[in-house]
């Protein structure tokens, strides 16, 4: 007798159901679109139980999130569970529930392939486990993106028509108005503030002084609460806020659409005569916009600080007194400023660079040192003197464009340090310059097979007056024995927060954190600083701490409870 073997059970496939709805309208209902999507997907998974499919109980629902971005909370949780190996397949009602962007979909596919994850669409019947399914999916995603872009164009056209009809559709209302039923209504209390700003703009020589006066009077920007409950605005008015207010035609009854003005359906709160007077004052006080010219900033793209940060070209000054400078300030205001800011006057550093380079070409001994790095032993001093003299003579007669070409040719970079200016020269380019005498040589000619050697020219530049001599206003490195006020204040605030928590144990940590204007996570990190070793606390107060210890490093370090490990992590073990 032969016994028939039982068929092997299929491998289990753990299916995560993902649902999404673009708007949050209707999410408060007992049964909404997300529930309908999930019910259909769950039924599809159940129909494939014979293949080993099993629905996971975790819900991944994104209500009120656009398909044009991957920044969605439920989607992030889904990716985290995929990386932890808890999911084998992602099931959704339709491909546009996952994403409407072809670029985002390609990134999703690439990231999910290494985990062996399959995408399954219930209504479009495809599976990405084979090449045909992936091709069909790409076609569907392309049309989904096309539909999204068409929808975006229709919305833009609709908003443009509404503006031409005099309706305000630009989000939150400006100071002086409230938005009721989609229309602007005058807020008399705020309108008086706006009228006062327009009437007093001529009483102050600069907007900055007007800003200081408004700040002393407690005038603040328009405040409103977002859908998520977050308060936006309500901050002291800065110069930018005042400039935007003064040039806004909304206050005289117009809606701006591109470069055109259209008569609005709201009531104006400023007389046209007063508004015109304010615009005339703005025009008189405005600074002339300087056309961009690379040769005007000779070291643009070539100058760096000693921390490896490029220095950006910027302008400053008031009235007709304008000056240029190179600035290390990061353009992203959210970036942590752990390093000292470096700002140098552009005209002065350019003058010092030019003078130092001219002196270099007059010093045959220094030029020979640079040539020896290329193993040029056969070049005699007399020959170098003639070549360098030719270059120096031409340099003295060159225009700014020609000088810029020379800098691009021979400089690796120009570095600004605390008490030093460093000119780093490419030795192979220097040899080519001496041999040809040309400041602007074709790149193909310049890129010869020469050893990548560099020569350093160092200039002491720790001078006094920023307007008369070369000045590097860089904050000096912290010395031992000089307390860092920011570190001391941070430590004091940590103990203050701890005492506050101990006095309010019945309240949740999130509510206590709001009192200190911090999130719960950072508030917890702040309290954790009170567990620093006593000798470390004393060292911070006395100023005997490592140079690289900053408030950012202290609060965001994964601080251990063991005191010796704290000393090692924060660098106190190096102090002896």
Secondary structure, DSSP 8 states (H G I E B T S, - for coil): ------------EEEEEEEEESS-TTTTSSS-HHHHHHHHHHHHHHHTGGGTEEE-S--EEEES--TT-S--HHHHHHHHHHHTT--SEEEESSHHHH-S-HHHHHHHHHHHHTTT-EEEETTTTEETTSHHHHHHHHHHHHHHHHHHHHHHHHHHHHHHHHHHTT---SSS--TTEEEETTEEEE-HHHHHHHHHHHHHGGGSSSHHHHHHHHHHTT-B---EE-TTS-EE---B--HHHHHHHHT-GGGGTEEEETTEEEE-SS---S-HHHHHHHHHHHHHH--------GGGSTTTTTEEETTS-B-EEEEEEETTEEEEEEE---S-TTS---S---EEEHHHHHHHHHHHHHHHHT-HHHHHHHHHTTT--S--HHHHHHHHHHHHHHHHT--HHHHHHHHHHHEEEEEEETTEEEEEEEHHHHHHHHHH--SS--HHHH--S----EEEEEEE---S-TTTS----------TTS--HHHHHHHHHHHHHHHHHHHTTTS-HHHHHHHTT--HHHHHHHHHGGGS-HHHHHHHHHT-S-TT--HHHHHHS---SSHHHHHHHHTGGGG-
